[in-house]
Amino acid sequence: MPRPTAAQLAYGSFTVIFSTLAMLLLSQTNSGLGIAVIACAALALGVLVSLTVPQPKTRTRTVAQAAPQTAAPAVPQRQRVPVSVRRETVSAAASSASAEPVRERSTP
């Protein structure tokens, strides 16, 4: 059984409170039995009102949505590069870095 929504709780509570007050004022009862009957009737009316409040629409999944998606992943995967290409890239970067002269800061 699904949990009641906030609207169902609010409508049911207000119905119980206001119907109890209205029936007590209109009946002008003084006996404990009369008050108990009115309280039970108000509670039953509140439950009835809360059950008849329309439920929020739930999204239904179609067959296409339920199937796993085979689209490309959101994060691109790293491309595999052969080791020989990586070594050449590293050695080329090292040789170009060593070709530039080192400049040291001069102290004032």
N, C-alpha and C positions, 0 to 999 in steps of 0.2 A: 504494500500500500504506500503510495507516495506521501511525502510530507505535506502538510497544509501550507499554502502560500501566505504571505503577509496579508493579502486582501481577505482571504478566508478567515484568518484569525481576527482581523479587525471587524469585519461584518458580523461574525458570530458573536464576538464579545459585546459589541454595541447592541445587537438584537437582544441578548440575554439581559443586559442592564436596563435598557429602556422598556422592554416588554414587562420585566418584573415590576419596575416602578409604575408603569401605566396600569397593570392589572391590580397592584396593591392599592393604588389610589382610587380606581374605579370600583373595586369590590368592597372596600372599606372593611376588610376582615380583621378580626381581633384574635382569632384562635390560631394556635400553632399548626393545626392540621391544615387550615386554609392557606397559611403562608407557605407550608411545605408543598402543597399542591400547586400553588402559583409558581414557586421556584422551579419545580420539576417541569411544569409546562413551558416556562420561559427557557429552561435549559434545552428542552426538546426542540423548541422553535429556533433557538440559536444554532443547534446542530444542523437542523434542516436548511437554514439560510446559508450556513457556511459550506454545506455540501452542494448547494445549487449555484454557487458563484462559479462562473466559467473558469476553466483551467487555462493557463497560458498556452499558446500554440507551441508545440515541440517540433523541431525540425526532423523530418523523416529523411533518411538516406536512401537515395535511389541505388540501383544496382551499379551504375557507373561510379558513384561516389564510394560505394562499399568496397569496390575492387582496389587492390593496391596500385598506387600510381607508379608508372614506369618512366616518368619524366626524369630528366637529368637532375642530379642532386643540387641543392642550393649552393653548397660549397664546392668549388671545383677541386678535383683531386690533383695531386702533384704529378707531373709528368715524369716518367722514368727516363733517365738519361744514362747511356752506357758509361762505364767507369773510364774508359779511354778518353771520351769526350770531356768528362769532368777534369781529368788530369791535365789535358791540354789547356782547358780554360784557366785552371789554377796556375799552371806554369806561365801562361801568357800574361796573366794579371801580375804575377810576381816579377816577371822580367820588365814589364812596363813600369812597375813601381820602383824597381831598383835603378831604372834609367834616369829618374828625376833626382837632381841633387838634393841633399838634405840641408835645410836651412835652419840654423839655430837662432834663438832669440839673442839679441845683443843686450847686454845689461847697461843701463844708463849710468 
